């Protein structure tokens, strides 16, 4: 069984399960409009847009908060989602970071911790990225993801039908 709410530690970041008391600190990060400019849900920088996202994350079994390992400051969040328990196929997504942590180094550290956690359990990792979210597509390619063809992945039914995604799988070196 894959633990979807582990405590993961690296040199740059710590990841731990999201808690209700994280709302204010996480909303302070999410309130930057530039974080959501390429995202399909562009109003997440507002309280009305962020609260449903936060509540959904809190109720999900794999929501994580991202903490700067040096300062102890909450700098974003991400999430694991089990797509197929028998096949150990896990989605990583819903990731956002404070703008000052953009540029790859922190995202790479976060995804490395998360991806390695799943791969060490014999799982497969997938990421869904909206076609319009060029920033996230580039970030996924930087961490070793690859675009997948429809024939590569049998779990397309898990994707919302109202959005078009590019599906990516992280391949272990």
BELDAHU-V207840 format. One record per residue. N is the residue number from 0. RES is the residue in one small letter. OMEGA is omega in whole degrees, 0 to 359 (NA if undefined). D_CENTER is the distance of its C-alpha to the mean C-alpha in whole Angstrom. Layout:
<<N,RES,OMEGA,D_CENTER> <N,RES,OMEGA,D_CENTER>>
This chain:
<<0,x,181,20> <1,x,177,17> <2,x,181,16> <3,x,177,12> <4,x,180,13> <5,x,167,14> <6,x,183,15> <7,x,183,14> <8,x,175,16> <9,x,180,16> <10,x,184,19> <11,x,187,17> <12,x,171,14> <13,x,175,14> <14,x,179,11> <15,x,179,13> <16,x,177,13> <17,x,178,13> <18,x,181,16> <19,x,182,18> <20,x,177,20> <21,x,187,17> <22,x,186,17> <23,x,181,19> <24,x,181,18> <25,x,177,14> <26,x,177,16> <27,x,176,18> <28,x,186,15> <29,x,184,14> <30,x,176,18> <31,x,184,18> <32,x,183,18> <33,x,178,17> <34,x,188,13> <35,x,187,14> <36,x,178,17> <37,x,182,15> <38,x,178,13> <39,x,179,15> <40,x,190,15> <41,x,184,17> <42,x,181,18> <43,x,176,15> <44,x,180,17> <45,x,176,20> <46,x,181,20> <47,x,179,21> <48,x,185,18> <49,x,185,16> <50,x,178,17> <51,x,177,17> <52,x,180,13> <53,x,180,13> <54,x,176,16> <55,x,179,14> <56,x,181,11> <57,x,181,14> <58,x,177,15> <59,x,184,13> <60,x,184,13> <61,x,183,10> <62,x,183,9> <63,x,172,9> <64,x,181,10> <65,x,184,10> <66,x,173,14> <67,x,185,16> <68,x,181,18> <69,x,186,21> <70,x,185,21> <71,x,183,20> <72,x,173,18> <73,x,184,15> <74,x,179,13> <75,x,177,10> <76,x,176,7> <77,x,184,4> <78,x,167,5> <79,x,172,7> <80,x,177,9> <81,x,177,13> <82,x,179,14> <83,x,184,17> <84,x,181,19> <85,x,180,22> <86,x,182,20> <87,x,177,17> <88,x,186,15> <89,x,174,11> <90,x,170,8> <91,x,182,5> <92,x,180,3> <93,x,184,4> <94,x,168,3> <95,x,182,7> <96,x,172,10> <97,x,187,13> <98,x,182,15> <99,x,178,17> <100,x,178,15> <101,x,174,14> <102,x,172,16> <103,x,186,14> <104,x,181,15> <105,x,178,13> <106,x,179,9> <107,x,180,12> <108,x,179,12> <109,x,183,9> <110,x,178,8> <111,x,178,12> <112,x,184,12> <113,x,181,9> <114,x,180,11> <115,x,178,14> <116,x,181,14> <117,x,182,13> <118,x,178,16> <119,x,178,18> <120,x,179,19> <121,x,182,19> <122,x,175,16> <123,x,182,15> <124,x,173,11> <125,x,175,10> <126,x,175,8> <127,x,181,10> <128,x,179,10> <129,x,181,13> <130,x,182,16> <131,x,184,17> <132,x,184,14> <133,x,180,15> <134,x,180,14> <135,x,177,10> <136,x,179,13> <137,x,180,14> <138,x,180,11> <139,x,178,11> <140,x,180,14> <141,x,181,15> <142,x,175,13> <143,x,177,15> <144,x,175,14> <145,x,176,16> <146,x,180,17> <147,x,174,18> <148,x,177,21> <149,x,183,22> <150,x,181,24> <151,x,193,21> <152,x,186,19> <153,x,185,21> <154,x,179,18> <155,x,180,18> <156,x,180,20> <157,x,183,16> <158,x,175,15> <159,x,184,17> <160,x,183,20> <161,x,178,20> <162,x,177,17> <163,x,185,18> <164,x,163,15> <165,x,183,15> <166,x,183,14> <167,x,177,13> <168,x,175,13> <169,x,181,13> <170,x,178,17> <171,x,178,18> <172,x,NA,21>>
